[in-house]
Amino acid sequence: TRTYPSATRVDSSNYSPMSAWSAGCQLVAINLQTSDYAKRLNDGRFRENGGCGYVLKPPSISGAVDSPSQLFVIHLKVLAGYCLPKPRGEKRGECINPCVHVCLYDVDGGREIEINRQTDTVNNNGFNPIWNQMDDFKFKVQNPDVAMLQLSVWDKGVTDDFIASSSIPVSCIREGYRGVKLFDENHTRSGPFECASLLIDVKIKKGQDVKMW
């Protein structure tokens, strides 16, 4: 089964690949010439298998198991950033005002779910911004085999400029303090993006643990 963008998308925009992945489509084509959230999701999905070009269907989609997915809640804090470059890796210009958008993309019963959270803005510091985030971002995951978590860094100003991002399959997320490598709009880590990263704190609650709060 193959899905692809409609011919009416004359601006080369993309559709969300989440529904197609959850339905078990073998080939989900997108417009790679457009750097948007869908392309970033696609890049993160295939990093799951080392970027070799394919990812095996999880048992819940291939039909190997019939049991429903376990209730899954992610508690996440964005703590700090390191060596965040200017938009497009520019060498000149003012110091950036970084802000991190954290978004969960999920599918439940054929309906796509998008949950957005955002940190405060740290002014004039792209080298080592620290976010004094008191409360966790909470994300309830309905379909852990398909869901993706996307962290993107933006330069806040008159217009918000994209800096870098990382998309991670929820099934690959681990608890604890984690360093998240960031990628530019072309999904590379070369030049000024080579050391760009975020420090996050992750806690995961499953099953009975979720009912405690």
Rosetta blueprint (number, residue, H / E / L):
1 T L
2 R E
3 T E
4 Y L
5 P L
6 S L
7 A L
8 T L
9 R L
10 V L
11 D L
12 S L
13 S L
14 N L
15 Y L
16 S L
17 P L
18 M H
19 S H
20 A H
21 W H
22 S H
23 A L
24 G L
25 C L
26 Q L
27 L E
28 V E
29 A L
30 I L
31 N L
32 L L
33 Q L
34 T L
35 S L
36 D L
37 Y H
38 A H
39 K H
40 R H
41 L H
42 N H
43 D H
44 G H
45 R H
46 F H
47 R H
48 E L
49 N L
50 G L
51 G L
52 C L
53 G L
54 Y L
55 V L
56 L L
57 K L
58 P L
59 P H
60 S H
61 I H
62 S H
63 G L
64 A L
65 V L
66 D L
67 S L
68 P L
69 S L
70 Q L
71 L L
72 F E
73 V E
74 I E
75 H E
76 L E
77 K E
78 V E
79 L E
80 A E
81 G E
82 Y E
83 C L
84 L L
85 P L
86 K L
87 P H
88 R H
89 G H
90 E L
91 K L
92 R L
93 G L
94 E L
95 C L
96 I L
97 N L
98 P E
99 C E
100 V E
101 H E
102 V E
103 C E
104 L E
105 Y E
106 D E
107 V E
108 D E
109 G L
110 G L
111 R E
112 E E
113 I E
114 E E
115 I E
116 N E
117 R E
118 Q E
119 T L
120 D L
121 T L
122 V L
123 N L
124 N L
125 N L
126 G L
127 F L
128 N L
129 P L
130 I E
131 W L
132 N L
133 Q L
134 M L
135 D L
136 D L
137 F E
138 K E
139 F E
140 K E
141 V E
142 Q L
143 N L
144 P L
145 D L
146 V L
147 A L
148 M E
149 L E
150 Q E
151 L E
152 S E
153 V E
154 W E
155 D E
156 K L
157 G L
158 V L
159 T L
160 D L
161 D E
162 F E
163 I E
164 A E
165 S E
166 S E
167 S E
168 I E
169 P E
170 V H
171 S H
172 C H
173 I L
174 R L
175 E L
176 G E
177 Y E
178 R E
179 G E
180 V E
181 K E
182 L L
183 F E
184 D L
185 E L
186 N L
187 H L
188 T L
189 R L
190 S L
191 G H
192 P H
193 F H
194 E L
195 C L
196 A L
197 S E
198 L E
199 L E
200 I E
201 D E
202 V E
203 K E
204 I E
205 K E
206 K E
207 G H
208 Q H
209 D H
210 V H
211 K H
212 M H
213 W L
